[in-house]
Amino acid sequence: MRNKKVLIIDDEEDLGILMKHFFTPKKYDVYVARTIAEGMKLLEEQKPDYIFLDNNLPDGLGWGKTEFILVNYPQTKLNLISALDVPKTSASSFRILEKPVLWEELTKMFG
């Protein structure tokens, strides 16, 4: 059985490191992209089970890719993350997390 894959698209290096430390011991393969372009390339190559997508990235608004991801990768669980202007809602097809992402939230989601 293959490891599940997590793709983190966020320009904050510390967040990528912390998320790797959370998921790697749980036997997830973790990929980190710092831009939308790099993230979309890894999405196509790796077809991850989970995505954590930041909104404010150097090359644009990551959340603008939400519909593309939901339509083209329906099996991927999408988690939108941001520190600014975070709506207090989530849809059935994705979850919205506010930065800083708390270990407690991740533990509830992934054990």
C-alpha positions in Angstrom: 0.0 0.0 0.0 1.4 3.4 -1.0 1.8 6.3 1.4 -0.8 9.1 1.2 0.5 12.3 -0.3 0.3 15.8 1.0 1.0 18.9 -1.1 1.6 22.2 0.7 1.5 25.3 -1.5 2.8 28.1 0.7 5.6 30.6 0.5 6.3 30.5 4.2 9.3 28.2 4.6 8.6 27.6 8.3 5.1 26.3 7.6 6.4 23.8 5.1 9.0 22.5 7.6 6.4 22.3 10.4 3.9 20.5 8.2 6.6 18.0 7.0 7.5 17.3 10.7 3.8 16.6 11.4 3.0 14.4 8.4 6.3 12.5 7.8 6.1 10.4 11.0 2.5 9.5 10.1 3.9 7.9 6.9 2.7 10.6 4.5 4.8 11.7 1.5 5.1 15.5 1.7 5.7 17.9 -1.2 6.2 21.7 -0.7 5.8 24.4 -3.3 6.4 28.1 -2.7 4.4 29.4 -5.7 1.2 28.6 -7.5 3.1 27.6 -10.7 5.3 25.2 -8.7 2.3 23.9 -6.8 0.2 23.2 -10.0 3.2 21.3 -11.5 3.5 19.1 -8.3 -0.3 18.7 -8.3 -0.2 17.2 -11.8 2.9 15.1 -11.2 2.1 13.7 -7.7 -1.8 13.8 -7.6 -1.8 14.2 -3.8 -4.5 13.0 -1.5 -4.4 16.3 0.4 -3.6 19.9 -0.5 -2.9 22.8 1.8 -3.2 25.9 -0.4 -2.3 29.4 0.9 -4.1 32.4 -0.6 -1.4 35.1 -0.8 1.5 33.7 -2.9 4.3 35.5 -4.8 2.7 34.8 -8.2 -1.0 35.4 -7.3 -3.9 34.3 -5.2 -3.8 30.6 -4.5 -7.5 30.4 -3.7 -8.2 31.3 -7.3 -7.2 27.7 -8.1 -9.9 26.2 -5.9 -12.4 25.5 -8.7 -9.7 24.1 -11.0 -8.6 21.7 -8.3 -12.1 20.6 -7.2 -13.1 19.9 -10.9 -9.9 18.3 -12.1 -8.8 16.5 -8.9 -12.1 15.5 -7.2 -10.5 12.8 -5.0 -8.0 15.3 -3.5 -9.1 16.8 -0.1 -8.5 20.6 -0.4 -7.6 22.7 2.6 -7.4 26.5 2.1 -5.1 28.4 4.5 -4.5 32.1 5.0 -3.7 34.6 7.7 -5.7 37.4 6.2 -9.4 37.8 5.5 -10.3 34.2 6.4 -14.0 33.5 6.0 -15.5 31.6 9.0 -17.0 28.9 6.8 -16.1 25.8 4.9 -17.8 24.0 2.1 -18.4 20.3 1.9 -15.7 20.0 -0.8 -13.0 21.9 1.1 -11.9 23.2 4.5 -10.7 26.7 5.4 -7.9 27.0 8.1 -6.6 30.2 9.6 -2.9 30.7 10.1 -1.2 29.9 12.3 -2.4 26.4 11.7 -2.7 24.7 15.0 -1.3 21.2 15.8 -4.7 20.5 17.5 -6.5 21.1 14.3 -4.2 18.9 12.3 -4.4 16.2 14.9 -8.2 16.2 14.8 -8.1 15.9 11.0 -5.3 13.4 10.7 -4.9 11.7 14.0 
